[in-house]
Amino acid sequence: MIRDKSEGEKILNQLIDDYRAAEITDKEKAMLEYAEKLTRKPASIDITDIESLREYGLGDRDILDLNQVVAYFNYVNRVADGLGIELE
């Protein structure tokens, strides 16, 4: 996804602004859409979300890995928020 530092910074800024408009692959956008939905509305995840990821070539292991990474970061953020930990 990121080839050199200047391109990496450009893509990072695009992702921060709006990942949907970033110069990334459709597969990467689908993964980010899933991550956002799992973060914001986890109870709304259903089989159509999984099927959408499969359409982009993700297998069961890829989907499990994606789910676990998203869940881990959500967990860490909630623990930090619950303890009042601020970023340095």
C-alpha positions as CSV (number, residue, x, y, z in Angstrom):
1,M,0.0,0.0,0.0
2,I,2.7,2.5,0.9
3,R,5.7,2.7,-1.4
4,D,7.8,5.6,-0.1
5,K,7.7,8.2,2.7
6,S,6.1,11.0,0.7
7,E,3.5,8.7,-0.8
8,G,2.9,7.2,2.6
9,E,2.3,10.6,4.2
10,K,-0.1,11.5,1.3
11,I,-2.1,8.3,1.8
12,L,-2.1,8.7,5.6
13,N,-3.5,12.2,5.3
14,Q,-6.2,10.9,2.8
15,L,-7.1,8.1,5.2
16,I,-7.4,10.6,8.1
17,D,-9.6,13.0,6.0
18,D,-11.9,10.3,4.4
19,Y,-10.7,6.7,3.7
20,R,-13.5,6.4,1.1
21,A,-11.8,9.0,-1.1
22,A,-8.3,7.8,-0.4
23,E,-6.1,6.4,-3.1
24,I,-6.2,2.8,-1.8
25,T,-7.6,-0.4,-3.3
26,D,-11.3,-1.3,-3.3
27,K,-10.3,-4.3,-1.1
28,E,-8.6,-2.0,1.4
29,K,-11.7,0.3,1.4
30,A,-14.0,-2.7,2.0
31,M,-11.8,-3.7,5.0
32,L,-11.9,-0.2,6.4
33,E,-15.7,-0.1,6.0
34,Y,-16.0,-3.4,7.9
35,A,-13.7,-2.1,10.6
36,E,-15.7,1.1,10.9
37,K,-19.0,-0.8,11.1
38,L,-17.6,-3.3,13.7
39,T,-16.4,-0.3,15.8
40,R,-19.5,1.9,15.5
41,K,-22.4,-0.6,15.2
42,P,-21.1,-4.1,16.1
43,A,-24.6,-5.6,16.5
44,S,-25.4,-4.6,12.9
45,I,-22.7,-6.9,11.4
46,D,-24.3,-9.8,9.5
47,I,-23.5,-12.3,6.8
48,T,-23.7,-9.7,4.0
49,D,-20.7,-8.0,5.5
50,I,-18.8,-11.2,5.5
51,E,-19.8,-12.0,2.0
52,S,-18.7,-8.5,0.9
53,L,-15.3,-9.2,2.2
54,R,-15.1,-12.5,0.5
55,E,-16.0,-10.8,-2.8
56,Y,-12.7,-8.9,-2.4
57,G,-10.8,-12.2,-2.0
58,L,-10.6,-12.4,1.8
59,G,-10.7,-15.9,3.2
60,D,-12.0,-17.0,6.6
61,R,-8.6,-16.5,8.2
62,D,-8.3,-13.0,6.7
63,I,-11.7,-12.1,8.0
64,L,-10.9,-13.5,11.5
65,D,-7.6,-11.6,11.6
66,L,-9.3,-8.4,10.6
67,N,-12.0,-8.9,13.2
68,Q,-9.5,-9.6,15.9
69,V,-7.3,-6.6,15.1
70,V,-10.4,-4.3,15.1
71,A,-11.7,-5.8,18.3
72,Y,-8.3,-5.5,20.0
73,F,-7.9,-1.8,19.2
74,N,-11.5,-1.2,20.4
75,Y,-10.7,-3.0,23.6
76,V,-7.5,-1.1,24.2
77,N,-9.2,2.2,23.5
78,R,-12.1,1.5,25.9
79,V,-9.7,0.4,28.7
80,A,-7.7,3.6,28.2
81,D,-10.8,5.7,28.1
82,G,-12.2,4.0,31.2
83,L,-9.0,4.7,33.1
84,G,-8.7,8.2,31.9
85,I,-5.4,7.6,30.2
86,E,-4.4,10.3,27.8
87,L,-2.2,10.1,24.8
88,E,1.4,11.3,25.3
